[in-house]
Amino acid sequence: MRALTARLATYLCRRKPGHLQSRYSSSYSGKDELALEQEAEKKIGWLLKLFFAGTATYVGYQFFPYMGDNLIQQSISLLQVKDPLFKRMGASRLSRFAIDDERRMKIVEMGGAQELVNMLSNAKDDRTRKEALKALASLSNSVEAAGVLHQAGLISVMRSIPGSFEDVEAEKYRSGLLKRFQDLRYDDSS
């Protein structure tokens, strides 16, 4: 990189031919010329860094959309795989994605709520149940999404899973979800 900028700097900062030089240009010392070359190297270095950053940003936006519909769909697809590790990864991604009502409803519209309920009902280990409960707790913060979860049969699935978790967090998510649905049912009846 340094060699490239040095070549470019010498190309751009070439001295004038001898017969066109004024009498003032002959007074340049070697130090002035070295300082001028270093300054040109710095400017060219920054130019190359900006070009690289712009290219990386463009490539990032084109090929790696972090928070978009593709990521939600991929996460929901992970819930349909038989391997519990992939299911946990998909549920974890959905729980991190469900931060506002619009995104929660996007997950529900794409079928993520039903897949999470299915994941919870078919889970064989506590870690998988914990991730499913965590994602369901994130989704249930929206009243509309909680209604869809209720229609998907989440309450009956939660009551059918074993009540003794090795992980305290999983029990916390489960009791929080049951309380949330109890509060919603209480609000509906009054």
C-alpha positions as a Python dict, from the first residue, in 0.01 Angstrom:
ca = {
    (1, 'M'): (0, 0, 0),
    (2, 'R'): (283, 237, 93),
    (3, 'A'): (468, 161, -230),
    (4, 'L'): (154, 226, -434),
    (5, 'T'): (93, 562, -268),
    (6, 'A'): (461, 657, -311),
    (7, 'R'): (443, 584, -684),
    (8, 'L'): (118, 772, -719),
    (9, 'A'): (256, 1065, -519),
    (10, 'T'): (567, 1089, -734),
    (11, 'Y'): (354, 1071, -1046),
    (12, 'L'): (120, 1349, -928),
    (13, 'C'): (389, 1567, -771),
    (14, 'R'): (644, 1559, -1051),
    (15, 'R'): (872, 1857, -1064),
    (16, 'K'): (860, 2087, -1361),
    (17, 'P'): (1114, 2032, -1637),
    (18, 'G'): (1445, 2211, -1583),
    (19, 'H'): (1401, 2483, -1844),
    (20, 'L'): (1056, 2581, -1710),
    (21, 'Q'): (1161, 2605, -1347),
    (22, 'S'): (1170, 2944, -1192),
    (23, 'R'): (1454, 3061, -978),
    (24, 'Y'): (1241, 3002, -666),
    (25, 'S'): (1192, 2631, -734),
    (26, 'S'): (1566, 2571, -717),
    (27, 'S'): (1559, 2683, -354),
    (28, 'Y'): (1356, 2374, -253),
    (29, 'S'): (1560, 2162, -22),
    (30, 'G'): (1539, 1785, 7),
    (31, 'K'): (1340, 1821, 332),
    (32, 'D'): (1067, 2028, 168),
    (33, 'E'): (1039, 1776, -110),
    (34, 'L'): (1017, 1490, 141),
    (35, 'A'): (747, 1673, 341),
    (36, 'L'): (551, 1735, 23),
    (37, 'E'): (579, 1369, -73),
    (38, 'Q'): (464, 1255, 272),
    (39, 'E'): (166, 1489, 260),
    (40, 'A'): (69, 1354, -81),
    (41, 'E'): (102, 997, 52),
    (42, 'K'): (-136, 1082, 340),
    (43, 'K'): (-394, 1234, 106),
    (44, 'I'): (-378, 942, -134),
    (45, 'G'): (-397, 699, 157),
    (46, 'W'): (-715, 864, 280),
    (47, 'L'): (-856, 860, -70),
    (48, 'L'): (-790, 486, -99),
    (49, 'K'): (-941, 424, 247),
    (50, 'L'): (-1257, 615, 153),
    (51, 'F'): (-1282, 422, -172),
    (52, 'F'): (-1246, 93, 16),
    (53, 'A'): (-1504, 194, 279),
    (54, 'G'): (-1751, 298, 9),
    (55, 'T'): (-1704, -27, -178),
    (56, 'A'): (-1743, -231, 141),
    (57, 'T'): (-2061, -42, 230),
    (58, 'Y'): (-2208, -98, -114),
    (59, 'V'): (-2126, -469, -105),
    (60, 'G'): (-2269, -494, 245),
    (61, 'Y'): (-2600, -341, 144),
    (62, 'Q'): (-2624, -557, -167),
    (63, 'F'): (-2522, -896, -38),
    (64, 'F'): (-2569, -896, 339),
    (65, 'P'): (-2902, -740, 432),
    (66, 'Y'): (-2894, -769, 813),
    (67, 'M'): (-3243, -664, 913),
    (68, 'G'): (-3478, -740, 632),
    (69, 'D'): (-3742, -979, 518),
    (70, 'N'): (-3476, -1223, 400),
    (71, 'L'): (-3340, -1259, 752),
    (72, 'I'): (-3684, -1318, 899),
    (73, 'Q'): (-3763, -1579, 635),
    (74, 'Q'): (-3428, -1753, 690),
    (75, 'S'): (-3486, -1756, 1065),
    (76, 'I'): (-3833, -1905, 1022),
    (77, 'S'): (-3687, -2166, 786),
    (78, 'L'): (-3437, -2260, 1057),
    (79, 'L'): (-3731, -2340, 1286),
    (80, 'Q'): (-3847, -2607, 1039),
    (81, 'V'): (-3518, -2801, 1042),
    (82, 'K'): (-3500, -3118, 1252),
    (83, 'D'): (-3173, -3031, 1424),
    (84, 'P'): (-3238, -2859, 1762),
    (85, 'L'): (-2928, -2640, 1726),
    (86, 'F'): (-3063, -2478, 1410),
    (87, 'K'): (-3403, -2438, 1572),
    (88, 'R'): (-3242, -2259, 1868),
    (89, 'M'): (-3047, -2034, 1631),
    (90, 'G'): (-3362, -1941, 1440),
    (91, 'A'): (-3558, -1871, 1758),
    (92, 'S'): (-3272, -1664, 1899),
    (93, 'R'): (-3256, -1455, 1583),
    (94, 'L'): (-3633, -1399, 1589),
    (95, 'S'): (-3624, -1292, 1954),
    (96, 'R'): (-3355, -1036, 1875),
    (97, 'F'): (-3546, -916, 1571),
    (98, 'A'): (-3881, -867, 1752),
    (99, 'I'): (-3806, -528, 1905),
    (100, 'D'): (-4111, -328, 1796),
    (101, 'D'): (-4471, -397, 1700),
    (102, 'E'): (-4410, -362, 1326),
    (103, 'R'): (-4135, -623, 1325),
    (104, 'R'): (-4331, -854, 1553),
    (105, 'M'): (-4626, -845, 1317),
    (106, 'K'): (-4393, -908, 1022),
    (107, 'I'): (-4276, -1227, 1196),
    (108, 'V'): (-4636, -1328, 1261),
    (109, 'E'): (-4739, -1259, 900),
    (110, 'M'): (-4455, -1476, 769),
    (111, 'G'): (-4565, -1768, 986),
    (112, 'G'): (-4304, -1737, 1258),
    (113, 'A'): (-4553, -1746, 1546),
    (114, 'Q'): (-4698, -2081, 1441),
    (115, 'E'): (-4351, -2226, 1381),
    (116, 'L'): (-4238, -2116, 1728),
    (117, 'V'): (-4544, -2282, 1884),
    (118, 'N'): (-4466, -2599, 1686),
    (119, 'M'): (-4103, -2580, 1795),
    (120, 'L'): (-4207, -2552, 2159),
    (121, 'S'): (-4449, -2843, 2138),
    (122, 'N'): (-4192, -3071, 1966),
    (123, 'A'): (-3888, -2968, 2173),
    (124, 'K'): (-3708, -3253, 2346),
    (125, 'D'): (-3461, -3057, 2561),
    (126, 'D'): (-3476, -2757, 2792),
    (127, 'R'): (-3237, -2541, 2590),
    (128, 'T'): (-3462, -2563, 2284),
    (129, 'R'): (-3771, -2492, 2496),
    (130, 'K'): (-3594, -2195, 2654),
    (131, 'E'): (-3511, -2036, 2317),
    (132, 'A'): (-3864, -2095, 2192),
    (133, 'L'): (-4012, -1943, 2508),
    (134, 'K'): (-3774, -1646, 2485),
    (135, 'A'): (-3879, -1577, 2124),
    (136, 'L'): (-4246, -1622, 2212),
    (137, 'A'): (-4206, -1381, 2505),
    (138, 'S'): (-4056, -1123, 2268),
    (139, 'L'): (-4343, -1169, 2025),
    (140, 'S'): (-4612, -1152, 2293),
    (141, 'N'): (-4517, -793, 2383),
    (142, 'S'): (-4746, -689, 2097),
    (143, 'V'): (-5117, -728, 2169),
    (144, 'E'): (-5195, -830, 1810),
    (145, 'A'): (-4914, -1087, 1804),
    (146, 'A'): (-5027, -1220, 2142),
    (147, 'G'): (-5376, -1270, 1995),
    (148, 'V'): (-5229, -1472, 1709),
    (149, 'L'): (-5023, -1676, 1953),
    (150, 'H'): (-5337, -1745, 2156),
    (151, 'Q'): (-5518, -1862, 1841),
    (152, 'A'): (-5218, -2083, 1754),
    (153, 'G'): (-5274, -2271, 2080),
    (154, 'L'): (-4975, -2147, 2276),
    (155, 'I'): (-5146, -2171, 2616),
    (156, 'S'): (-5234, -2538, 2576),
    (157, 'V'): (-4883, -2614, 2449),
    (158, 'M'): (-4726, -2435, 2746),
    (159, 'R'): (-4946, -2628, 2990),
    (160, 'S'): (-4858, -2958, 2822),
    (161, 'I'): (-4479, -2918, 2843),
    (162, 'P'): (-4307, -3040, 3159),
    (163, 'G'): (-4308, -2783, 3436),
    (164, 'S'): (-3967, -2858, 3582),
    (165, 'F'): (-3692, -2681, 3393),
    (166, 'E'): (-3325, -2713, 3480),
    (167, 'D'): (-3279, -2359, 3357),
    (168, 'V'): (-3431, -2089, 3575),
    (169, 'E'): (-3460, -1852, 3279),
    (170, 'A'): (-3685, -2094, 3090),
    (171, 'E'): (-3925, -2109, 3384),
    (172, 'K'): (-3915, -1729, 3404),
    (173, 'Y'): (-4015, -1700, 3036),
    (174, 'R'): (-4289, -1959, 3080),
    (175, 'S'): (-4442, -1795, 3388),
    (176, 'G'): (-4414, -1452, 3224),
    (177, 'L'): (-4599, -1577, 2917),
    (178, 'L'): (-4872, -1740, 3123),
    (179, 'K'): (-4912, -1420, 3326),
    (180, 'R'): (-4919, -1212, 3006),
    (181, 'F'): (-5199, -1422, 2858),
    (182, 'Q'): (-5386, -1422, 3189),
    (183, 'D'): (-5367, -1041, 3195),
    (184, 'L'): (-5487, -1022, 2836),
    (185, 'R'): (-5777, -1254, 2908),
    (186, 'Y'): (-5862, -1045, 3217),
    (187, 'D'): (-5857, -727, 3006),
    (188, 'D'): (-6085, -888, 2747),
    (189, 'S'): (-6349, -996, 3001),
    (190, 'S'): (-6391, -654, 3167),
}
